[in-house]
Amino acid sequence: MERIATVICGTTIGAWAFSAAGAVIRYDVPVYAIMAGVPAKQIGWMCLWGEKHDDNTLSFEFCHRKYVTG
């Protein structure tokens, strides 16, 4: 069985955003956000290289970058 996310029409997915299998995306997703659940909620942030971050500092060790949201 395939696991895919469902995205409601008119929803914007930000660049490099990640979605868990089976998530239902009902609202716009910010850049670099990680979304999971039904309905999907943001559970963290992911850098371009795949390093997960749970808070809003958005400073990543692996790629030595800092991201700004908003």
LINJOMO-V130579 format. One record per helix or strand. SS is the DSSP state (hx for helix, st for strand). FROM is the first residue (numbers start at 1). TO is the last residue. If there is no record, write none. Layout:
ss->[SS,SS]
from->[FROM,FROM]
to->[TO,TO]
This chain:
ss->[st,st,st,st,st,st,st,st,st,st]
from->[6,13,18,24,29,33,41,52,59,65]
to->[7,13,19,25,29,36,46,53,60,66]
